């Protein structure tokens, strides 16, 4: 079972810096998702920056979200 998200920070170029409960930090690239359905709204950088932690995952005000599993499995580990 993958750890839950405890902190998220938007970064340039549609990336998220995600810190998990196990203290791992990963960079998640949202670009591959930006042309798909509800995620198209994330192309607006001001909106993208409104990301927040919700229920151990991340979401935006209009309910777009990425699961903790997607973030953890597709994220690239960052140094401490």
PyMOL Python script that loads the backbone (N, CA, C, O; Angstrom):
from pymol import cmd

cmd.read_pdbstr("""\
ATOM      1  N   UNK A   1       0.847  -1.188   0.000  1.00  0.00           N
ATOM      2  CA  UNK A   1       0.000   0.000   0.000  1.00  0.00           C
ATOM      3  C   UNK A   1       0.891   1.249   0.000  1.00  0.00           C
ATOM      4  O   UNK A   1       1.836   1.346   0.783  1.00  0.00           O
ATOM      5  N   UNK A   2       0.585   2.181  -0.868  1.00  0.00           N
ATOM      6  CA  UNK A   2       1.402   3.384  -0.985  1.00  0.00           C
ATOM      7  C   UNK A   2       1.031   4.411   0.076  1.00  0.00           C
ATOM      8  O   UNK A   2      -0.122   4.482   0.502  1.00  0.00           O
ATOM      9  N   UNK A   3       2.022   5.216   0.506  1.00  0.00           N
ATOM     10  CA  UNK A   3       1.766   6.209   1.563  1.00  0.00           C
ATOM     11  C   UNK A   3       0.883   7.349   1.073  1.00  0.00           C
ATOM     12  O   UNK A   3       0.789   7.619  -0.124  1.00  0.00           O
ATOM     13  N   UNK A   4       0.241   8.007   2.028  1.00  0.00           N
ATOM     14  CA  UNK A   4      -0.619   9.144   1.707  1.00  0.00           C
ATOM     15  C   UNK A   4       0.219  10.411   1.556  1.00  0.00           C
ATOM     16  O   UNK A   4       1.338  10.500   2.060  1.00  0.00           O
ATOM     17  N   UNK A   5      -0.346  11.380   0.855  1.00  0.00           N
ATOM     18  CA  UNK A   5       0.296  12.675   0.661  1.00  0.00           C
ATOM     19  C   UNK A   5       0.107  13.513   1.924  1.00  0.00           C
ATOM     20  O   UNK A   5      -0.991  13.575   2.477  1.00  0.00           O
ATOM     21  N   UNK A   6       1.186  14.158   2.377  1.00  0.00           N
ATOM     22  CA  UNK A   6       1.033  15.058   3.525  1.00  0.00           C
ATOM     23  C   UNK A   6       1.302  16.516   3.148  1.00  0.00           C
ATOM     24  O   UNK A   6       0.914  17.423   3.884  1.00  0.00           O
ATOM     25  N   UNK A   7       1.968  16.753   1.999  1.00  0.00           N
ATOM     26  CA  UNK A   7       2.202  18.132   1.546  1.00  0.00           C
ATOM     27  C   UNK A   7       2.392  18.132   0.038  1.00  0.00           C
ATOM     28  O   UNK A   7       2.992  17.216  -0.524  1.00  0.00           O
ATOM     29  N   UNK A   8       1.875  19.170  -0.611  1.00  0.00           N
ATOM     30  CA  UNK A   8       2.070  19.324  -2.062  1.00  0.00           C
ATOM     31  C   UNK A   8       2.411  20.778  -2.354  1.00  0.00           C
ATOM     32  O   UNK A   8       1.882  21.704  -1.739  1.00  0.00           O
ATOM     33  N   UNK A   9       3.315  20.946  -3.315  1.00  0.00           N
ATOM     34  CA  UNK A   9       3.748  22.279  -3.710  1.00  0.00           C
ATOM     35  C   UNK A   9       3.816  22.333  -5.238  1.00  0.00           C
ATOM     36  O   UNK A   9       4.516  21.531  -5.855  1.00  0.00           O
ATOM     37  N   UNK A  10       3.086  23.284  -5.855  1.00  0.00           N
ATOM     38  CA  UNK A  10       3.182  23.403  -7.314  1.00  0.00           C
ATOM     39  C   UNK A  10       4.548  23.942  -7.705  1.00  0.00           C
ATOM     40  O   UNK A  10       5.113  24.788  -7.012  1.00  0.00           O
ATOM     41  N   UNK A  11       5.072  23.450  -8.811  1.00  0.00           N
ATOM     42  CA  UNK A  11       6.374  23.869  -9.321  1.00  0.00           C
ATOM     43  C   UNK A  11       6.209  24.329 -10.773  1.00  0.00           C
ATOM     44  O   UNK A  11       5.159  24.100 -11.374  1.00  0.00           O
ATOM     45  N   UNK A  12       7.229  24.971 -11.340  1.00  0.00           N
ATOM     46  CA  UNK A  12       7.139  25.376 -12.751  1.00  0.00           C
ATOM     47  C   UNK A  12       6.951  24.175 -13.677  1.00  0.00           C
ATOM     48  O   UNK A  12       7.245  23.038 -13.308  1.00  0.00           O
ATOM     49  N   UNK A  13       6.462  24.444 -14.870  1.00  0.00           N
ATOM     50  CA  UNK A  13       6.294  23.429 -15.912  1.00  0.00           C
ATOM     51  C   UNK A  13       5.337  22.302 -15.521  1.00  0.00           C
ATOM     52  O   UNK A  13       5.553  21.146 -15.884  1.00  0.00           O
ATOM     53  N   UNK A  14       4.289  22.641 -14.785  1.00  0.00           N
ATOM     54  CA  UNK A  14       3.230  21.683 -14.435  1.00  0.00           C
ATOM     55  C   UNK A  14       3.746  20.465 -13.673  1.00  0.00           C
ATOM     56  O   UNK A  14       3.333  19.332 -13.921  1.00  0.00           O
ATOM     57  N   UNK A  15       4.642  20.726 -12.759  1.00  0.00           N
ATOM     58  CA  UNK A  15       5.137  19.655 -11.892  1.00  0.00           C
ATOM     59  C   UNK A  15       4.657  19.916 -10.472  1.00  0.00           C
ATOM     60  O   UNK A  15       4.405  21.055 -10.079  1.00  0.00           O
ATOM     61  N   UNK A  16       4.536  18.837  -9.719  1.00  0.00           N
ATOM     62  CA  UNK A  16       4.169  18.932  -8.310  1.00  0.00           C
ATOM     63  C   UNK A  16       5.288  18.325  -7.472  1.00  0.00           C
ATOM     64  O   UNK A  16       5.816  17.264  -7.802  1.00  0.00           O
ATOM     65  N   UNK A  17       5.640  18.997  -6.402  1.00  0.00           N
ATOM     66  CA  UNK A  17       6.553  18.441  -5.410  1.00  0.00           C
ATOM     67  C   UNK A  17       5.663  17.855  -4.321  1.00  0.00           C
ATOM     68  O   UNK A  17       4.933  18.580  -3.644  1.00  0.00           O
ATOM     69  N   UNK A  18       5.731  16.549  -4.162  1.00  0.00           N
ATOM     70  CA  UNK A  18       4.800  15.845  -3.279  1.00  0.00           C
ATOM     71  C   UNK A  18       5.574  15.176  -2.150  1.00  0.00           C
ATOM     72  O   UNK A  18       6.499  14.401  -2.393  1.00  0.00           O
ATOM     73  N   UNK A  19       5.190  15.479  -0.918  1.00  0.00           N
ATOM     74  CA  UNK A  19       5.796  14.828   0.245  1.00  0.00           C
ATOM     75  C   UNK A  19       4.787  13.832   0.806  1.00  0.00           C
ATOM     76  O   UNK A  19       3.619  14.156   1.017  1.00  0.00           O
ATOM     77  N   UNK A  20       5.264  12.620   1.039  1.00  0.00           N
ATOM     78  CA  UNK A  20       4.411  11.545   1.523  1.00  0.00           C
ATOM     79  C   UNK A  20       4.621  11.311   3.012  1.00  0.00           C
ATOM     80  O   UNK A  20       5.598  11.780   3.595  1.00  0.00           O
ATOM     81  N   UNK A  21       3.687  10.576   3.622  1.00  0.00           N
ATOM     82  CA  UNK A  21       3.745  10.302   5.066  1.00  0.00           C
ATOM     83  C   UNK A  21       5.006   9.541   5.480  1.00  0.00           C
ATOM     84  O   UNK A  21       5.424   9.617   6.635  1.00  0.00           O
ATOM     85  N   UNK A  22       5.610   8.811   4.545  1.00  0.00           N
ATOM     86  CA  UNK A  22       6.828   8.071   4.883  1.00  0.00           C
ATOM     87  C   UNK A  22       8.069   8.947   4.723  1.00  0.00           C
ATOM     88  O   UNK A  22       9.193   8.448   4.752  1.00  0.00           O
ATOM     89  N   UNK A  23       7.860  10.263   4.554  1.00  0.00           N
ATOM     90  CA  UNK A  23       8.900  11.280   4.401  1.00  0.00           C
ATOM     91  C   UNK A  23       9.644  11.231   3.076  1.00  0.00           C
ATOM     92  O   UNK A  23      10.659  11.910   2.920  1.00  0.00           O
ATOM     93  N   UNK A  24       9.165  10.445   2.121  1.00  0.00           N
ATOM     94  CA  UNK A  24       9.724  10.505   0.772  1.00  0.00           C
ATOM     95  C   UNK A  24       9.148  11.724   0.071  1.00  0.00           C
ATOM     96  O   UNK A  24       7.992  12.091   0.284  1.00  0.00           O
ATOM     97  N   UNK A  25       9.964  12.345  -0.767  1.00  0.00           N
ATOM     98  CA  UNK A  25       9.508  13.469  -1.580  1.00  0.00           C
ATOM     99  C   UNK A  25       9.730  13.111  -3.045  1.00  0.00           C
ATOM    100  O   UNK A  25      10.806  12.653  -3.431  1.00  0.00           O
ATOM    101  N   UNK A  26       8.700  13.326  -3.849  1.00  0.00           N
ATOM    102  CA  UNK A  26       8.778  12.999  -5.270  1.00  0.00           C
ATOM    103  C   UNK A  26       8.282  14.166  -6.106  1.00  0.00           C
ATOM    104  O   UNK A  26       7.476  14.982  -5.661  1.00  0.00           O
ATOM    105  N   UNK A  27       8.792  14.218  -7.339  1.00  0.00           N
ATOM    106  CA  UNK A  27       8.324  15.201  -8.310  1.00  0.00           C
ATOM    107  C   UNK A  27       7.403  14.479  -9.282  1.00  0.00           C
ATOM    108  O   UNK A  27       7.766  13.464  -9.875  1.00  0.00           O
ATOM    109  N   UNK A  28       6.200  15.029  -9.430  1.00  0.00           N
ATOM    110  CA  UNK A  28       5.206  14.436 -10.329  1.00  0.00           C
ATOM    111  C   UNK A  28       4.976  15.377 -11.502  1.00  0.00           C
ATOM    112  O   UNK A  28       4.662  16.551 -11.307  1.00  0.00           O
ATOM    113  N   UNK A  29       5.132  14.869 -12.708  1.00  0.00           N
ATOM    114  CA  UNK A  29       4.944  15.642 -13.932  1.00  0.00           C
ATOM    115  C   UNK A  29       3.508  15.466 -14.424  1.00  0.00           C
ATOM    116  O   UNK A  29       3.112  14.371 -14.822  1.00  0.00           O
ATOM    117  N   UNK A  30       2.729  16.551 -14.394  1.00  0.00           N
ATOM    118  CA  UNK A  30       1.325  16.479 -14.807  1.00  0.00           C
ATOM    119  C   UNK A  30       1.134  16.673 -16.309  1.00  0.00           C
ATOM    120  O   UNK A  30       0.027  16.468 -16.807  1.00  0.00           O
ATOM    121  N   UNK A  31       2.170  17.058 -17.040  1.00  0.00           N
ATOM    122  CA  UNK A  31       2.036  17.358 -18.474  1.00  0.00           C
ATOM    123  C   UNK A  31       1.349  16.237 -19.267  1.00  0.00           C
ATOM    124  O   UNK A  31       0.483  16.543 -20.087  1.00  0.00           O
ATOM    125  N   UNK A  32       1.686  14.966 -19.067  1.00  0.00           N
ATOM    126  CA  UNK A  32       1.022  13.927 -19.874  1.00  0.00           C
ATOM    127  C   UNK A  32      -0.498  13.854 -19.700  1.00  0.00           C
ATOM    128  O   UNK A  32      -1.181  13.227 -20.509  1.00  0.00           O
ATOM    129  N   UNK A  33      -1.021  14.477 -18.672  1.00  0.00           N
ATOM    130  CA  UNK A  33      -2.453  14.403 -18.378  1.00  0.00           C
ATOM    131  C   UNK A  33      -3.229  15.639 -18.847  1.00  0.00           C
ATOM    132  O   UNK A  33      -4.460  15.617 -18.860  1.00  0.00           O
ATOM    133  N   UNK A  34      -2.536  16.712 -19.231  1.00  0.00           N
ATOM    134  CA  UNK A  34      -3.180  18.001 -19.460  1.00  0.00           C
ATOM    135  C   UNK A  34      -4.097  18.062 -20.674  1.00  0.00           C
ATOM    136  O   UNK A  34      -4.887  18.999 -20.790  1.00  0.00           O
ATOM    137  N   UNK A  35      -4.017  17.104 -21.571  1.00  0.00           N
ATOM    138  CA  UNK A  35      -4.904  17.089 -22.737  1.00  0.00           C
ATOM    139  C   UNK A  35      -6.068  16.118 -22.562  1.00  0.00           C
ATOM    140  O   UNK A  35      -6.814  15.869 -23.509  1.00  0.00           O
ATOM    141  N   UNK A  36      -6.227  15.575 -21.376  1.00  0.00           N
ATOM    142  CA  UNK A  36      -7.246  14.561 -21.121  1.00  0.00           C
ATOM    143  C   UNK A  36      -8.414  15.134 -20.304  1.00  0.00           C
ATOM    144  O   UNK A  36      -8.229  15.556 -19.162  1.00  0.00           O
ATOM    145  N   UNK A  37      -9.585  15.143 -20.883  1.00  0.00           N
ATOM    146  CA  UNK A  37     -10.830  15.459 -20.172  1.00  0.00           C
ATOM    147  C   UNK A  37     -10.760  16.575 -19.161  1.00  0.00           C
ATOM    148  O   UNK A  37     -10.404  17.707 -19.489  1.00  0.00           O
ATOM    149  N   UNK A  38     -11.105  16.247 -17.918  1.00  0.00           N
ATOM    150  CA  UNK A  38     -11.210  17.251 -16.852  1.00  0.00           C
ATOM    151  C   UNK A  38      -9.875  17.916 -16.528  1.00  0.00           C
ATOM    152  O   UNK A  38      -9.851  18.996 -15.937  1.00  0.00           O
ATOM    153  N   UNK A  39      -8.767  17.286 -16.907  1.00  0.00           N
ATOM    154  CA  UNK A  39      -7.450  17.838 -16.581  1.00  0.00           C
ATOM    155  C   UNK A  39      -7.060  19.021 -17.470  1.00  0.00           C
ATOM    156  O   UNK A  39      -6.090  19.718 -17.169  1.00  0.00           O
ATOM    157  N   UNK A  40      -7.798  19.262 -18.562  1.00  0.00           N
ATOM    158  CA  UNK A  40      -7.465  20.368 -19.466  1.00  0.00           C
ATOM    159  C   UNK A  40      -7.432  21.709 -18.738  1.00  0.00           C
ATOM    160  O   UNK A  40      -6.644  22.589 -19.086  1.00  0.00           O
ATOM    161  N   UNK A  41      -8.279  21.863 -17.735  1.00  0.00           N
ATOM    162  CA  UNK A  41      -8.323  23.120 -16.976  1.00  0.00           C
ATOM    163  C   UNK A  41      -7.004  23.397 -16.245  1.00  0.00           C
ATOM    164  O   UNK A  41      -6.699  24.546 -15.927  1.00  0.00           O
ATOM    165  N   UNK A  42      -6.230  22.351 -15.982  1.00  0.00           N
ATOM    166  CA  UNK A  42      -4.964  22.523 -15.270  1.00  0.00           C
ATOM    167  C   UNK A  42      -3.923  23.247 -16.118  1.00  0.00           C
ATOM    168  O   UNK A  42      -2.893  23.671 -15.594  1.00  0.00           O
ATOM    169  N   UNK A  43      -4.174  23.395 -17.417  1.00  0.00           N
ATOM    170  CA  UNK A  43      -3.252  24.136 -18.280  1.00  0.00           C
ATOM    171  C   UNK A  43      -3.171  25.604 -17.880  1.00  0.00           C
ATOM    172  O   UNK A  43      -2.187  26.276 -18.187  1.00  0.00           O
ATOM    173  N   UNK A  44      -4.195  26.105 -17.200  1.00  0.00           N
ATOM    174  CA  UNK A  44      -4.178  27.464 -16.671  1.00  0.00           C
ATOM    175  C   UNK A  44      -3.245  27.457 -15.456  1.00  0.00           C
ATOM    176  O   UNK A  44      -3.569  26.872 -14.422  1.00  0.00           O
ATOM    177  N   UNK A  45      -2.083  28.112 -15.590  1.00  0.00           N
ATOM    178  CA  UNK A  45      -1.078  28.029 -14.519  1.00  0.00           C
ATOM    179  C   UNK A  45      -1.576  28.552 -13.178  1.00  0.00           C
ATOM    180  O   UNK A  45      -1.247  27.995 -12.131  1.00  0.00           O
ATOM    181  N   UNK A  46      -2.367  29.618 -13.206  1.00  0.00           N
ATOM    182  CA  UNK A  46      -2.904  30.155 -11.945  1.00  0.00           C
ATOM    183  C   UNK A  46      -3.801  29.127 -11.275  1.00  0.00           C
ATOM    184  O   UNK A  46      -3.779  28.986 -10.053  1.00  0.00           O
ATOM    185  N   UNK A  47      -4.581  28.417 -12.056  1.00  0.00           N
ATOM    186  CA  UNK A  47      -5.446  27.372 -11.510  1.00  0.00           C
ATOM    187  C   UNK A  47      -4.611  26.182 -11.027  1.00  0.00           C
ATOM    188  O   UNK A  47      -4.880  25.622  -9.965  1.00  0.00           O
ATOM    189  N   UNK A  48      -3.606  25.801 -11.805  1.00  0.00           N
ATOM    190  CA  UNK A  48      -2.739  24.680 -11.428  1.00  0.00           C
ATOM    191  C   UNK A  48      -2.137  24.901 -10.044  1.00  0.00           C
ATOM    192  O   UNK A  48      -1.982  23.961  -9.265  1.00  0.00           O
ATOM    193  N   UNK A  49      -1.801  26.150  -9.749  1.00  0.00           N
ATOM    194  CA  UNK A  49      -1.159  26.491  -8.469  1.00  0.00           C
ATOM    195  C   UNK A  49      -2.110  26.388  -7.283  1.00  0.00           C
ATOM    196  O   UNK A  49      -1.676  26.508  -6.138  1.00  0.00           O
ATOM    197  N   UNK A  50      -3.400  26.169  -7.535  1.00  0.00           N
ATOM    198  CA  UNK A  50      -4.382  26.047  -6.445  1.00  0.00           C
ATOM    199  C   UNK A  50      -4.472  24.619  -5.888  1.00  0.00           C
ATOM    200  O   UNK A  50      -5.382  24.311  -5.118  1.00  0.00           O
ATOM    201  N   UNK A  51      -3.547  23.763  -6.269  1.00  0.00           N
ATOM    202  CA  UNK A  51      -3.539  22.378  -5.793  1.00  0.00           C
ATOM    203  C   UNK A  51      -3.461  22.345  -4.268  1.00  0.00           C
ATOM    204  O   UNK A  51      -2.845  23.213  -3.649  1.00  0.00           O
ATOM    205  N   UNK A  52      -4.088  21.338  -3.673  1.00  0.00           N
ATOM    206  CA  UNK A  52      -4.048  21.170  -2.214  1.00  0.00           C
ATOM    207  C   UNK A  52      -4.143  19.689  -1.878  1.00  0.00           C
ATOM    208  O   UNK A  52      -4.570  18.870  -2.692  1.00  0.00           O
ATOM    209  N   UNK A  53      -3.734  19.371  -0.660  1.00  0.00           N
ATOM    210  CA  UNK A  53      -3.854  18.002  -0.162  1.00  0.00           C
ATOM    211  C   UNK A  53      -5.300  17.773   0.249  1.00  0.00           C
ATOM    212  O   UNK A  53      -5.910  18.623   0.898  1.00  0.00           O
ATOM    213  N   UNK A  54      -5.848  16.621  -0.131  1.00  0.00           N
ATOM    214  CA  UNK A  54      -7.215  16.267   0.253  1.00  0.00           C
ATOM    215  C   UNK A  54      -7.324  14.752   0.365  1.00  0.00           C
ATOM    216  O   UNK A  54      -7.070  14.036  -0.604  1.00  0.00           O
ATOM    217  N   UNK A  55      -7.690  14.274   1.513  1.00  0.00           N
ATOM    218  CA  UNK A  55      -7.938  12.838   1.736  1.00  0.00           C
ATOM    219  C   UNK A  55      -6.732  11.975   1.357  1.00  0.00           C
ATOM    220  O   UNK A  55      -6.885  10.901   0.775  1.00  0.00           O
ATOM    221  N   UNK A  56      -5.528  12.459   1.694  1.00  0.00           N
ATOM    222  CA  UNK A  56      -4.319  11.679   1.438  1.00  0.00           C
ATOM    223  C   UNK A  56      -3.854  11.704   0.004  1.00  0.00           C
ATOM    224  O   UNK A  56      -2.944  10.966  -0.374  1.00  0.00           O
ATOM    225  N   UNK A  57      -4.480  12.559  -0.805  1.00  0.00           N
ATOM    226  CA  UNK A  57      -4.136  12.693  -2.206  1.00  0.00           C
ATOM    227  C   UNK A  57      -4.035  14.191  -2.508  1.00  0.00           C
ATOM    228  O   UNK A  57      -3.875  14.989  -1.585  1.00  0.00           O
ATOM    229  N   UNK A  58      -4.126  14.589  -3.794  1.00  0.00           N
ATOM    230  CA  UNK A  58      -4.157  16.012  -4.126  1.00  0.00           C
ATOM    231  C   UNK A  58      -5.361  16.300  -5.009  1.00  0.00           C
ATOM    232  O   UNK A  58      -5.812  15.445  -5.773  1.00  0.00           O
ATOM    233  N   UNK A  59      -5.877  17.529  -4.888  1.00  0.00           N
ATOM    234  CA  UNK A  59      -7.008  17.926  -5.726  1.00  0.00           C
ATOM    235  C   UNK A  59      -6.980  19.424  -5.969  1.00  0.00           C
ATOM    236  O   UNK A  59      -6.245  20.170  -5.321  1.00  0.00           O
ATOM    237  N   UNK A  60      -7.811  19.847  -6.931  1.00  0.00           N
ATOM    238  CA  UNK A  60      -7.998  21.253  -7.274  1.00  0.00           C
ATOM    239  C   UNK A  60      -9.437  21.629  -6.969  1.00  0.00           C
ATOM    240  O   UNK A  60     -10.270  20.756  -6.727  1.00  0.00           O
ATOM    241  N   UNK A  61      -9.740  22.947  -6.979  1.00  0.00           N
ATOM    242  CA  UNK A  61     -11.087  23.398  -6.601  1.00  0.00           C
ATOM    243  C   UNK A  61     -12.243  22.771  -7.385  1.00  0.00           C
ATOM    244  O   UNK A  61     -13.326  22.587  -6.829  1.00  0.00           O
ATOM    245  N   UNK A  62     -12.036  22.437  -8.668  1.00  0.00           N
ATOM    246  CA  UNK A  62     -13.123  21.849  -9.459  1.00  0.00           C
ATOM    247  C   UNK A  62     -13.072  20.326  -9.454  1.00  0.00           C
ATOM    248  O   UNK A  62     -13.616  19.666 -10.339  1.00  0.00           O
ATOM    249  N   UNK A  63     -12.409  19.789  -8.443  1.00  0.00           N
ATOM    250  CA  UNK A  63     -12.398  18.353  -8.129  1.00  0.00           C
ATOM    251  C   UNK A  63     -11.526  17.485  -9.046  1.00  0.00           C
ATOM    252  O   UNK A  63     -11.643  16.260  -9.007  1.00  0.00           O
ATOM    253  N   UNK A  64     -10.657  18.084  -9.865  1.00  0.00           N
ATOM    254  CA  UNK A  64      -9.663  17.252 -10.536  1.00  0.00           C
ATOM    255  C   UNK A  64      -8.749  16.710  -9.435  1.00  0.00           C
ATOM    256  O   UNK A  64      -8.478  17.398  -8.451  1.00  0.00           O
ATOM    257  N   UNK A  65      -8.288  15.499  -9.603  1.00  0.00           N
ATOM    258  CA  UNK A  65      -7.397  14.947  -8.587  1.00  0.00           C
ATOM    259  C   UNK A  65      -6.483  13.883  -9.174  1.00  0.00           C
ATOM    260  O   UNK A  65      -6.734  13.324 -10.242  1.00  0.00           O
ATOM    261  N   UNK A  66      -5.410  13.626  -8.432  1.00  0.00           N
ATOM    262  CA  UNK A  66      -4.519  12.504  -8.708  1.00  0.00           C
ATOM    263  C   UNK A  66      -4.467  11.676  -7.438  1.00  0.00           C
ATOM    264  O   UNK A  66      -4.308  12.216  -6.343  1.00  0.00           O
ATOM    265  N   UNK A  67      -4.598  10.379  -7.581  1.00  0.00           N
ATOM    266  CA  UNK A  67      -4.568   9.506  -6.405  1.00  0.00           C
ATOM    267  C   UNK A  67      -3.152   9.419  -5.843  1.00  0.00           C
ATOM    268  O   UNK A  67      -2.172   9.672  -6.543  1.00  0.00           O
ATOM    269  N   UNK A  68      -3.068   9.061  -4.585  1.00  0.00           N
ATOM    270  CA  UNK A  68      -1.759   8.873  -3.955  1.00  0.00           C
ATOM    271  C   UNK A  68      -0.964   7.813  -4.700  1.00  0.00           C
ATOM    272  O   UNK A  68       0.260   7.908  -4.798  1.00  0.00           O
ATOM    273  N   UNK A  69      -1.651   6.804  -5.228  1.00  0.00           N
ATOM    274  CA  UNK A  69      -0.964   5.736  -5.952  1.00  0.00           C
ATOM    275  C   UNK A  69      -0.338   6.261  -7.238  1.00  0.00           C
ATOM    276  O   UNK A  69       0.813   5.945  -7.540  1.00  0.00           O
ATOM    277  N   UNK A  70      -1.084   7.058  -7.997  1.00  0.00           N
ATOM    278  CA  UNK A  70      -0.549   7.646  -9.228  1.00  0.00           C
ATOM    279  C   UNK A  70       0.646   8.535  -8.913  1.00  0.00           C
ATOM    280  O   UNK A  70       1.679   8.452  -9.577  1.00  0.00           O
ATOM    281  N   UNK A  71       0.506   9.380  -7.906  1.00  0.00           N
ATOM    282  CA  UNK A  71       1.586  10.295  -7.534  1.00  0.00           C
ATOM    283  C   UNK A  71       2.835   9.540  -7.085  1.00  0.00           C
ATOM    284  O   UNK A  71       3.955   9.904  -7.444  1.00  0.00           O
ATOM    285  N   UNK A  72       2.632   8.502  -6.309  1.00  0.00           N
ATOM    286  CA  UNK A  72       3.765   7.753  -5.764  1.00  0.00           C
ATOM    287  C   UNK A  72       4.443   6.897  -6.837  1.00  0.00           C
ATOM    288  O   UNK A  72       5.670   6.873  -6.934  1.00  0.00           O
ATOM    289  N   UNK A  73       3.652   6.205  -7.627  1.00  0.00           N
ATOM    290  CA  UNK A  73       4.217   5.280  -8.610  1.00  0.00           C
ATOM    291  C   UNK A  73       4.827   5.991  -9.814  1.00  0.00           C
ATOM    292  O   UNK A  73       5.815   5.516 -10.374  1.00  0.00           O
ATOM    293  N   UNK A  74       4.248   7.130 -10.222  1.00  0.00           N
ATOM    294  CA  UNK A  74       4.763   7.849 -11.380  1.00  0.00           C
ATOM    295  C   UNK A  74       5.700   9.003 -11.016  1.00  0.00           C
ATOM    296  O   UNK A  74       6.312   9.613 -11.892  1.00  0.00           O
ATOM    297  N   UNK A  75       5.806   9.295  -9.722  1.00  0.00           N
ATOM    298  CA  UNK A  75       6.685  10.381  -9.274  1.00  0.00           C
ATOM    299  C   UNK A  75       8.142   9.974  -9.329  1.00  0.00           C
ATOM    300  O   UNK A  75       8.484   8.798  -9.202  1.00  0.00           O
ATOM    301  N   UNK A  76       9.001  10.976  -9.523  1.00  0.00           N
ATOM    302  CA  UNK A  76      10.445  10.785  -9.537  1.00  0.00           C
ATOM    303  C   UNK A  76      10.998  11.192  -8.172  1.00  0.00           C
ATOM    304  O   UNK A  76      10.758  12.313  -7.724  1.00  0.00           O
ATOM    305  N   UNK A  77      11.734  10.298  -7.503  1.00  0.00           N
ATOM    306  CA  UNK A  77      12.264  10.642  -6.174  1.00  0.00           C
ATOM    307  C   UNK A  77      13.171  11.885  -6.202  1.00  0.00           C
ATOM    308  O   UNK A  77      13.983  12.059  -7.111  1.00  0.00           O
ATOM    309  N   UNK A  78      13.013  12.729  -5.200  1.00  0.00           N
ATOM    310  CA  UNK A  78      13.873  13.904  -5.026  1.00  0.00           C
ATOM    311  C   UNK A  78      14.731  13.686  -3.802  1.00  0.00           C
ATOM    312  O   UNK A  78      14.322  13.004  -2.863  1.00  0.00           O
ATOM    313  N   UNK A  79      15.907  14.255  -3.808  1.00  0.00           N
ATOM    314  CA  UNK A  79      16.787  14.157  -2.631  1.00  0.00           C
ATOM    315  C   UNK A  79      16.192  14.888  -1.446  1.00  0.00           C
ATOM    316  O   UNK A  79      15.388  15.804  -1.619  1.00  0.00           O
ATOM    317  N   UNK A  80      16.573  14.499  -0.266  1.00  0.00           N
ATOM    318  CA  UNK A  80      16.019  15.095   0.955  1.00  0.00           C
ATOM    319  C   UNK A  80      16.434  16.544   1.098  1.00  0.00           C
ATOM    320  O   UNK A  80      16.058  17.201   2.068  1.00  0.00           O
TER     321      UNK A  80
END
""", "prot")
cmd.dss("prot")
cmd.show_as("cartoon", "prot")
cmd.util.cbc("prot")
cmd.orient("prot")
